[in-house]
Amino acid sequence: MMHRPVVKAELVDWMRQNQTPVQGDLASVLKQAQENNIPVIPHETVVYFQMLIQLLQPKRILEIGTAIGFSALMMAQAAKEAEIVTIDRNPEMIALAKENLATYDHLKQIQLLEGDAADVLLELTAQQAADNHGDSHRFDLIFMDSAKSKYVEFLPMALSLLTENGVILMDDIFQAGEILTPIMEIKRSQRALERGLRRLFDEVLNNPKYLTSILPLGDGLLMIKPNRESK
Ligand SMILES: C[S@@+](CC[C@H](N)C(=O)[O-])C[C@H]1O[C@@H](n2cnc3c(N)ncnc32)[C@H](O)[C@@H]1O
């Protein structure tokens, strides 16, 4: 598992070793990810999600970035009543995710939508708009774990798909601390990603329209909730 030096390495190890490991089916999918170097959410983020899901009891969850289905299956296991819609655009990942979902999604909770999230989100928001203010196409929890440069572009669509008390989570927002580096000192190939993240921070942090919280789990997890009181 990649180490990102945000929290002291010894504490990260301690958190990973001392919180209940994933069991059964999930352990098999995690092993597959580790053996094939496929990035999935780290253990401290897994246990945080398990807790959050117990507290929020989401009925519908949207994930952007399925990879091989590890986090989708983890959320399905934590929220047995929930429907989960997960999006990915990478054909290799989609093929592996389909196999894993066919094997491990025992309650058939997970729907995999194939395509670029920018297009799929547009379709989902169109379905929601056609629903005449109903909630049947909305989500109680939206988890973004895809191309980080695009989070800021996905945000307006995610907000329009969120239920009244819904929450958005975005993973890997620290970029191993690179968000602290001035943009011109960052490798050219990384700048689009960093610019996207900084536009996101300018939009949501310290803005009365939103409640936000940044958790130093994994490579940084940003939670966003519309601040209904600021209307
Ligand atoms: C870090 S992996 C997701 C890991 C997964 N959430 C987990 O923890 O098990 C990121 C995935 O996002 C997908 N992805 C990146 N940008 C995307 C986009 N714009 N639309 C759809 N999928 C995207 C990639 O193909 C990749 O499979």
Ligand as a Chemical Component Dictionary entry (heavy atoms), coordinates in Angstrom:
data_LIG
# 
_chem_comp.id                   LIG 
_chem_comp.type                 NON-POLYMER 
_chem_comp.pdbx_formal_charge   0 
_chem_comp.three_letter_code    LIG 
# 
loop_
_chem_comp_atom.comp_id 
_chem_comp_atom.atom_id 
_chem_comp_atom.alt_atom_id 
_chem_comp_atom.type_symbol 
_chem_comp_atom.charge 
_chem_comp_atom.model_Cartn_x 
_chem_comp_atom.model_Cartn_y 
_chem_comp_atom.model_Cartn_z 
_chem_comp_atom.pdbx_ordinal 
LIG C1  C1  C 0  -8.434  5.126  -7.223  1  
LIG S1  S1  S 1  -9.356  4.217  -8.374  2  
LIG C2  C2  C 0  -10.861 3.919  -7.512  3  
LIG C3  C3  C 0  -10.688 3.000  -6.348  4  
LIG C4  C4  C 0  -12.001 2.539  -5.728  5  
LIG N1  N1  N 0  -12.829 3.665  -5.350  6  
LIG C5  C5  C 0  -11.717 1.717  -4.505  7  
LIG O1  O1  O 0  -11.305 2.283  -3.458  8  
LIG O2  O2  O -1 -11.916 0.494  -4.564  9  
LIG C6  C6  C 0  -9.843  5.434  -9.536  10 
LIG C7  C7  C 0  -10.754 4.946  -10.660 11 
LIG O3  O3  O 0  -11.386 6.095  -11.219 12 
LIG C8  C8  C 0  -11.579 5.896  -12.599 13 
LIG N2  N2  N 0  -11.736 7.221  -13.215 14 
LIG C9  C9  C 0  -10.840 8.239  -13.215 15 
LIG N3  N3  N 0  -11.366 9.314  -13.822 16 
LIG C10 C10 C 0  -12.611 8.972  -14.238 17 
LIG C11 C11 C 0  -13.650 9.655  -14.941 18 
LIG N4  N4  N 0  -13.521 10.920 -15.350 19 
LIG N5  N5  N 0  -14.791 8.969  -15.191 20 
LIG C12 C12 C 0  -14.954 7.695  -14.783 21 
LIG N6  N6  N 0  -14.007 7.000  -14.102 22 
LIG C13 C13 C 0  -12.856 7.633  -13.834 23 
LIG C14 C14 C 0  -10.318 5.144  -13.042 24 
LIG O4  O4  O 0  -10.574 4.437  -14.238 25 
LIG C15 C15 C 0  -10.037 4.265  -11.819 26 
LIG O5  O5  O 0  -10.564 2.971  -12.012 27 
# 
loop_
_chem_comp_bond.comp_id 
_chem_comp_bond.atom_id_1 
_chem_comp_bond.atom_id_2 
_chem_comp_bond.value_order 
_chem_comp_bond.pdbx_ordinal 
LIG C1  S1  SING 1  
LIG S1  C2  SING 2  
LIG S1  C6  SING 3  
LIG C2  C3  SING 4  
LIG C3  C4  SING 5  
LIG C4  N1  SING 6  
LIG C4  C5  SING 7  
LIG C5  O1  DOUB 8  
LIG C5  O2  SING 9  
LIG C6  C7  SING 10 
LIG C7  O3  SING 11 
LIG C7  C15 SING 12 
LIG O3  C8  SING 13 
LIG C8  N2  SING 14 
LIG C8  C14 SING 15 
LIG N2  C9  SING 16 
LIG N2  C13 SING 17 
LIG C9  N3  DOUB 18 
LIG N3  C10 SING 19 
LIG C10 C11 SING 20 
LIG C10 C13 DOUB 21 
LIG C11 N4  SING 22 
LIG C11 N5  DOUB 23 
LIG N5  C12 SING 24 
LIG C12 N6  DOUB 25 
LIG N6  C13 SING 26 
LIG C14 O4  SING 27 
LIG C14 C15 SING 28 
LIG C15 O5  SING 29 
# 
